[in-house]
Amino acid sequence: MLTLVDKPLIQYTIEEAKASNLEEIIIITGAGKSAIKNHFKEAYELELLLKEKGKKDMLRLVQEISEFVNYTFAKQAKPLGLGHAVLCAKKLVGDEPFAVFLGDDIIDSKVPAMKQLLGAFKETHSSILAIQRVPKKTAHLYGIIKGEKVGDKLYKVSDLVEKPKKNPPSNLAIIGRYILTPGIFTALERTKPGKGGEIQLTDAIKRLLKTEDVYAYEFEGERFDAGDKTGFIKAKITLALKRPEIKRELKRFLRGLKL
Protein backbone atom coordinates (compact mmCIF):
# COMPACT_ATOMS: atom_id res chain seq x y z
CA MET A 1 0.00 0.00 0.00
CA LEU A 2 3.03 2.34 -0.14
CA THR A 3 2.21 5.28 -2.39
CA LEU A 4 4.20 5.48 -5.61
CA VAL A 5 3.72 9.03 -6.99
CA ASP A 6 -0.04 9.19 -6.34
CA LYS A 7 -1.37 5.66 -5.89
CA PRO A 8 -0.40 2.51 -3.98
CA LEU A 9 1.99 -0.02 -5.48
CA ILE A 10 -0.67 -2.69 -5.76
CA GLN A 11 -2.78 -0.50 -8.03
CA TYR A 12 -0.03 -0.45 -10.67
CA THR A 13 -0.25 -4.25 -10.71
CA ILE A 14 -4.04 -4.17 -11.06
CA GLU A 15 -3.80 -1.64 -13.89
CA GLU A 16 -1.30 -3.89 -15.69
CA ALA A 17 -3.69 -6.82 -15.33
CA LYS A 18 -6.56 -4.78 -16.76
CA ALA A 19 -4.38 -3.52 -19.64
CA SER A 20 -3.54 -7.19 -20.35
CA ASN A 21 -7.29 -7.97 -20.66
CA LEU A 22 -7.47 -9.96 -17.41
CA GLU A 23 -10.83 -9.54 -15.68
CA GLU A 24 -10.75 -11.82 -12.64
CA ILE A 25 -8.29 -10.83 -9.90
CA ILE A 26 -7.43 -12.84 -6.79
CA ILE A 27 -5.51 -10.83 -4.19
CA ILE A 28 -3.57 -12.88 -1.63
CA THR A 29 -3.14 -10.94 1.60
CA GLY A 30 -1.54 -11.63 4.95
CA ALA A 31 -3.42 -11.50 8.23
CA GLY A 32 -4.53 -8.01 9.23
CA LYS A 33 -4.20 -6.53 5.73
CA SER A 34 -7.73 -5.10 5.57
CA ALA A 35 -6.44 -1.83 4.06
CA ILE A 36 -5.79 -3.60 0.75
CA LYS A 37 -9.32 -5.00 0.62
CA ASN A 38 -10.86 -1.66 1.55
CA HIS A 39 -8.88 0.12 -1.17
CA PHE A 40 -10.72 -1.77 -3.89
CA LYS A 41 -14.24 -1.48 -2.47
CA GLU A 42 -16.73 0.96 -3.93
CA ALA A 43 -16.57 4.17 -1.90
CA TYR A 44 -19.94 5.88 -2.41
CA GLU A 45 -19.46 8.54 0.30
CA LEU A 46 -16.02 9.49 -1.01
CA GLU A 47 -17.31 9.67 -4.59
CA LEU A 48 -20.17 11.95 -3.52
CA LEU A 49 -17.77 14.25 -1.66
CA LEU A 50 -15.44 14.48 -4.67
CA LYS A 51 -18.37 15.25 -6.97
CA GLU A 52 -19.51 18.05 -4.69
CA LYS A 53 -16.00 19.56 -4.61
CA GLY A 54 -15.61 19.23 -8.39
CA LYS A 55 -12.45 17.11 -8.12
CA LYS A 56 -12.98 15.24 -11.38
CA ASP A 57 -9.52 13.69 -11.66
CA MET A 58 -9.65 12.22 -8.14
CA LEU A 59 -13.22 11.05 -8.72
CA ARG A 60 -12.21 9.23 -11.90
CA LEU A 61 -9.33 7.55 -10.06
CA VAL A 62 -11.54 6.36 -7.21
CA GLN A 63 -14.20 5.04 -9.61
CA GLU A 64 -11.65 3.19 -11.72
CA ILE A 65 -10.26 1.40 -8.66
CA SER A 66 -13.60 -0.31 -7.97
CA GLU A 67 -14.67 -0.78 -11.60
CA PHE A 68 -11.48 -2.27 -13.04
CA VAL A 69 -12.22 -5.98 -12.68
CA ASN A 70 -13.84 -8.56 -10.42
CA TYR A 71 -11.94 -8.99 -7.17
CA THR A 72 -11.68 -12.00 -4.88
CA PHE A 73 -9.54 -12.10 -1.76
CA ALA A 74 -7.72 -15.03 -0.18
CA LYS A 75 -5.81 -14.93 3.09
CA GLN A 76 -2.36 -16.36 3.72
CA ALA A 77 -2.60 -16.93 7.46
CA LYS A 78 1.16 -17.31 7.94
CA PRO A 79 4.05 -15.92 5.85
CA LEU A 80 5.22 -19.28 4.50
CA GLY A 81 6.68 -18.10 1.21
CA LEU A 82 5.61 -17.15 -2.29
CA GLY A 83 4.86 -20.74 -3.22
CA HIS A 84 2.50 -21.08 -0.27
CA ALA A 85 0.79 -17.79 -1.21
CA VAL A 86 0.11 -19.14 -4.72
CA LEU A 87 -1.18 -22.39 -3.21
CA CYS A 88 -3.69 -20.37 -1.16
CA ALA A 89 -5.43 -19.51 -4.45
CA LYS A 90 -5.88 -23.13 -5.57
CA LYS A 91 -9.63 -23.43 -4.90
CA LEU A 92 -10.35 -20.03 -6.46
CA VAL A 93 -8.26 -20.64 -9.58
CA GLY A 94 -9.61 -24.08 -10.35
CA ASP A 95 -8.33 -26.17 -13.24
CA GLU A 96 -7.10 -23.50 -15.63
CA PRO A 97 -3.93 -21.49 -16.34
CA PHE A 98 -3.50 -18.28 -14.38
CA ALA A 99 -1.20 -15.27 -14.13
CA VAL A 100 0.84 -14.30 -11.08
CA PHE A 101 1.96 -10.73 -10.32
CA LEU A 102 4.34 -9.76 -7.54
CA GLY A 103 3.24 -6.32 -6.38
CA ASP A 104 6.70 -5.03 -5.51
CA ASP A 105 7.97 -5.54 -9.07
CA ILE A 106 6.98 -2.41 -11.00
CA ILE A 107 7.52 -2.71 -14.76
CA ASP A 108 7.38 0.35 -16.98
CA SER A 109 6.81 -0.70 -20.59
CA LYS A 110 4.94 0.35 -23.73
CA VAL A 111 3.22 -3.03 -23.90
CA PRO A 112 2.30 -4.37 -20.44
CA ALA A 113 4.74 -7.08 -19.37
CA MET A 114 1.93 -9.56 -18.68
CA LYS A 115 0.42 -8.90 -22.09
CA GLN A 116 3.79 -9.80 -23.60
CA LEU A 117 3.77 -13.08 -21.66
CA LEU A 118 0.22 -13.83 -22.74
CA GLY A 119 1.29 -13.47 -26.36
CA ALA A 120 3.98 -16.08 -25.80
CA PHE A 121 1.53 -18.32 -23.91
CA LYS A 122 -0.73 -18.45 -26.96
CA GLU A 123 2.20 -20.01 -28.79
CA THR A 124 3.41 -22.46 -26.13
CA HIS A 125 0.31 -23.26 -24.00
CA SER A 126 2.78 -23.90 -21.17
CA SER A 127 3.91 -22.15 -18.01
CA ILE A 128 5.95 -19.03 -18.78
CA LEU A 129 8.27 -17.02 -16.54
CA ALA A 130 9.17 -13.39 -17.13
CA ILE A 131 12.95 -12.98 -17.31
CA GLN A 132 15.44 -10.13 -17.56
CA ARG A 133 19.21 -10.04 -18.07
CA VAL A 134 21.16 -9.05 -14.97
CA PRO A 135 24.88 -8.70 -14.26
CA LYS A 136 26.29 -12.08 -13.21
CA LYS A 137 27.66 -10.47 -10.05
CA THR A 138 24.06 -9.86 -8.91
CA ALA A 139 22.68 -13.24 -10.02
CA HIS A 140 22.73 -14.44 -6.41
CA LEU A 141 19.82 -12.08 -5.71
CA TYR A 142 17.43 -13.82 -8.14
CA GLY A 143 16.03 -17.08 -9.34
CA ILE A 144 18.09 -17.88 -12.47
CA ILE A 145 17.07 -20.05 -15.41
CA LYS A 146 19.05 -22.40 -17.61
CA GLY A 147 17.46 -22.72 -21.01
CA GLU A 148 17.67 -22.97 -24.77
CA LYS A 149 16.60 -20.04 -26.92
CA VAL A 150 13.73 -21.15 -29.17
CA GLY A 151 12.44 -17.79 -30.38
CA ASP A 152 13.28 -14.11 -30.56
CA LYS A 153 12.78 -13.65 -26.81
CA LEU A 154 11.55 -17.10 -25.84
CA TYR A 155 13.53 -19.77 -23.98
CA LYS A 156 12.69 -23.37 -23.18
CA VAL A 157 13.69 -23.87 -19.54
CA SER A 158 15.74 -26.93 -18.60
CA ASP A 159 16.60 -25.94 -15.03
CA LEU A 160 16.36 -23.07 -12.56
CA VAL A 161 18.20 -22.18 -9.39
CA GLU A 162 16.94 -19.95 -6.58
CA LYS A 163 19.59 -17.35 -5.64
CA PRO A 164 22.69 -19.33 -6.70
CA LYS A 165 25.66 -18.67 -4.39
CA LYS A 166 28.16 -19.30 -7.19
CA ASN A 167 28.35 -20.38 -10.85
CA PRO A 168 24.85 -19.25 -11.95
CA PRO A 169 23.65 -21.18 -15.03
CA SER A 170 23.00 -17.90 -16.90
CA ASN A 171 22.35 -14.20 -16.33
CA LEU A 172 18.62 -14.57 -17.05
CA ALA A 173 16.77 -13.69 -13.85
CA ILE A 174 13.16 -14.51 -13.05
CA ILE A 175 11.10 -11.36 -12.48
CA GLY A 176 7.75 -11.11 -10.70
CA ARG A 177 5.41 -12.08 -13.55
CA TYR A 178 4.36 -15.65 -14.31
CA ILE A 179 1.77 -17.59 -16.27
CA LEU A 180 1.33 -20.99 -14.66
CA THR A 181 -0.65 -24.09 -15.53
CA PRO A 182 -2.76 -25.74 -12.80
CA GLY A 183 -0.10 -28.45 -12.57
CA ILE A 184 1.85 -26.05 -10.37
CA PHE A 185 -0.55 -26.73 -7.49
CA THR A 186 0.38 -30.43 -7.38
CA ALA A 187 4.04 -29.46 -7.58
CA LEU A 188 3.61 -26.99 -4.71
CA GLU A 189 1.86 -29.56 -2.54
CA ARG A 190 4.82 -31.91 -3.06
CA THR A 191 7.48 -29.27 -2.45
CA LYS A 192 9.04 -29.39 1.00
CA PRO A 193 9.54 -26.13 2.90
CA GLY A 194 13.04 -24.72 2.68
CA LYS A 195 14.88 -22.11 4.70
CA GLY A 196 12.64 -20.38 7.24
CA GLY A 197 9.91 -22.95 6.64
CA GLU A 198 8.95 -21.26 3.38
CA ILE A 199 7.71 -23.00 0.24
CA GLN A 200 9.57 -21.52 -2.72
CA LEU A 201 7.74 -21.10 -6.01
CA THR A 202 11.04 -21.63 -7.86
CA ASP A 203 11.43 -25.08 -6.25
CA ALA A 204 7.90 -26.02 -7.31
CA ILE A 205 8.48 -24.87 -10.90
CA LYS A 206 11.64 -26.99 -10.94
CA ARG A 207 9.51 -29.95 -9.91
CA LEU A 208 6.93 -29.06 -12.58
CA LEU A 209 9.69 -29.36 -15.20
CA LYS A 210 9.68 -33.12 -14.65
CA THR A 211 6.16 -33.44 -16.05
CA GLU A 212 5.58 -30.35 -18.23
CA ASP A 213 7.42 -27.95 -20.50
CA VAL A 214 8.20 -24.58 -18.96
CA TYR A 215 9.26 -21.51 -20.94
CA ALA A 216 10.69 -18.10 -20.12
CA TYR A 217 10.15 -14.83 -21.96
CA GLU A 218 12.59 -11.91 -21.99
CA PHE A 219 10.11 -9.06 -21.75
CA GLU A 220 10.69 -5.50 -22.96
CA GLY A 221 10.49 -2.80 -20.30
CA GLU A 222 12.23 -1.33 -17.29
CA ARG A 223 11.75 -3.14 -14.01
CA PHE A 224 12.03 -1.54 -10.58
CA ASP A 225 12.28 -3.47 -7.33
CA ALA A 226 9.97 -1.37 -5.18
CA GLY A 227 10.71 -3.61 -2.21
CA ASP A 228 14.19 -2.08 -2.16
CA LYS A 229 14.70 1.54 -1.01
CA THR A 230 16.79 2.53 -4.02
CA GLY A 231 14.49 0.73 -6.44
CA PHE A 232 11.45 2.44 -4.93
CA ILE A 233 13.00 5.90 -5.31
CA LYS A 234 14.06 5.15 -8.92
CA ALA A 235 10.52 4.02 -9.74
CA LYS A 236 9.01 7.13 -8.16
CA ILE A 237 11.27 9.48 -10.14
CA THR A 238 10.83 7.62 -13.45
CA LEU A 239 7.04 7.47 -13.21
CA ALA A 240 6.72 11.02 -11.89
CA LEU A 241 8.62 12.31 -14.93
CA LYS A 242 5.85 10.84 -17.09
CA ARG A 243 3.14 12.90 -15.36
CA PRO A 244 2.55 16.10 -17.42
CA GLU A 245 1.33 18.08 -14.39
CA ILE A 246 4.58 17.65 -12.43
CA LYS A 247 7.19 16.76 -15.04
CA ARG A 248 8.47 20.29 -15.71
CA GLU A 249 8.91 21.27 -12.05
CA LEU A 250 10.52 17.93 -11.20
CA LYS A 251 13.02 18.25 -14.05
CA ARG A 252 13.90 21.75 -12.89
CA PHE A 253 14.46 20.47 -9.37
CA LEU A 254 16.63 17.54 -10.50
CA ARG A 255 18.80 19.74 -12.69
CA GLY A 256 19.42 22.05 -9.74
CA LEU A 257 20.73 19.33 -7.45
CA LYS A 258 24.42 19.53 -6.62
CA LEU A 259 25.58 15.94 -6.94
N, C-alpha and C positions, 0 to 999 in steps of 0.2 A: 504493500500500500504506500510505499515511499513515493512522493511526488516527483516526477521527471518532467520538468518545465511547467506543465499545468494540469497534469493528470497522473494517476497512480500507475506504477509499472505494469500491473496486471492488465490495465486497459489497453496498452499497446499490443499485448498478446491477443486480447479479444478482437481488436480491430484487424490484426493480421489474419485471424481465423475467418472473420467476416469477409475480408478482401480476397480470401482464398476459396470463397463460396461454401464454407462450412457453417451449418445452421444449428447443430446440436452441440452444446458445450457442457462438459462435466468439469467442475472445479473441485480439485482435491484440496482440502484445507486441514490444518492441524487443529487440535482442541483449542477452544477459546478464540477462534479467528472469525467472530461474527461480523467484524467490520467489512470483510471481503464480501460476505453474503449481502449485507445491507447496501453496499455500494451499487449492486446491480438490481436492486428492487425499484419498482416504480415509486417515485417520490412526488405524490400529487400536491402536497402542501408546498414543497419547494418550487415546483413548477408554477403554481399559482402566484407565489411571491415574486418570482422572476418575471412573470408576465406583467404583473402590476408595476414593477419597476422598469419595464421596458428593456431588460437585459437579454436581448435576443440570442446573442452568441452563447451565453451561459445556459439559456433555456434549451437551445438546440443540443448542446453537449449533454445535459442531463437527460433529455428525451432519448438521445441515441444510445446512452448507456443501457437503458432498460429495453429498448426496442431492437437491439442488434440481432439477437438470436434467442433460442430457447436454452435456459440455464437449468442444470441439475447440480446439486452439491453432494459430495461424499466426504466423510470425515476420516482422516488418518489419526487414530487415537493416540498412537505413539510414533515418534520420529524414527522409523526403522528403515530409512533409506528410500531412494528414488524408485527402486524396483518394487518395494512394498506399497508405495503411493500409487503406482500404476495398477498393482494388483487390487487395490481398494475399489477400482472402477470396474472390475470384472463383470459383476451382475448388471451394471448399467450399460456397459458396452455391448454385451451379448456376443454373438458369433459372427462378427464382421470386422474388417480392418478399421483402424482408428488412428488419429494423429495425436501426437504428444508435443506439448509446448512447455518449455521451462521458462517461467516468468522473469527470471533474472538475466536471461539472454535476450538483449534487445538487438534486432537486426534491421538496419536501415538499407533498403534496397528498392529499386524501381519496381520490380516484380516481387511481391511478397515471397519470402523464403519458402513458406509452406506451399504456396502455389507452384513454385518450381519443383518441389518434391512430388507434388501430386501429378505433375506432368510426367515425371519419371516413373511414378507408380503405374500409370496407365500403360506404360511399356512393359514393365517387369511383373506386375501383379504380386510383388513380394515386399517384404519389409525393407524400408529404406531409411538410412541414417544421413542426416545433414553433416557434411564435413567441410573443413577449412584447413588450408596449409598454415602451419605454425613453425617457428624456428625450432630445430631439433633440441636446442638447449632448454626449451620450455615444454617439451613433449611430456615431461613427467607430471605436468599439471592437468593432463587430459586423458580421456580414453582415446587410444590410437588404433587405427585399422591397418590390417595388411590385406591387400587386394590387388586384383588385376583390372586394368583399365579396359572397359568394354564399350565405351562411348565417349563422346566429347567431354563430358563431365561425370560420367557414370563409372562406378567401380563395382566389381563383384567381390564381396568380402570373403576372405578365407580364414581370417583370424582377427581378434581384437584383444587389446590389453588395456586394462584400467590403470592409468597413471604409472607407466613403466619406469622403474628406478634407473635402468640403464639399457642401452641398445634397443631403442624403440623400433618397431618394424617399419615405420614410415614417419613422415611428418604430417600425416593427414589426421587431424583431430576431430573427434565427434563433438558437434555443437548441439545446443538444446532444442532440436527439432527432429521428430521421428515420425515415420508412418509404420505401424506395426500390425502384423496379422494376429488373429486371436490365438494362434499357437504360442504366443509369448506368455500367455497366462499359465499354461501347463509348464513351460520352462521356468517361470518365476516360482511356481509352487514347488518345483524340484530343486531350486537353487538354495543352497545353504547360506545362512547369514555369514557375513565376513567380519571385518574389523568393526568394532563398536556395535556388533549385533545387527548390522544393516544388510539388507538384501540389495545388491547392486544390479541395476538394469543391464549394465555391460556384461556381467557374468551370465545373466539369463539369455541375452542375445547370443553369446558365445555357445550356450547350450542349444539354442534354437538352430544354430548353424548345422547341427548334426542331422536335422530332419528337414530343413527348408533352406532355400537360397535366401541370402540377405545381400542387399546392395547398399551402396553409399553414393551420395550425390554432392559434388562440390558446387555449392550454391554461389550465386553472385550477390554481393552485398557486403556491408561493413557491420561487423558484429561487435557489440560492447558487452562486457561482463559487468552488469549493474550490481552484482553481488560483491564487487570489489570497489573500494573507494575511488581509485583512479579511473576505473572503467565507468563508474557512475558519473563522475565529473565530465569525462570525455563525451559520454552520451548526452548529457545535459547541454553542453556547449554546442555539439554538432546539431542536435535537433532544434535548439533555440535559434540557431543561425538560419534555419529554414522557415521561421515564423516571420512573415512580412512586418507585423506590428512591432517587433522588437529587434529585428535583424540589424538595422542601421545603428541604433544606439549601442548594441552589444559589440558590433565591429569597432565602433569608435572607442569603446572602453578597452577592448583587447589590444588595439594598436597603441594605446597610451600606457600600457603596462611596461614597467622597466624590469626586464627579465635578465 
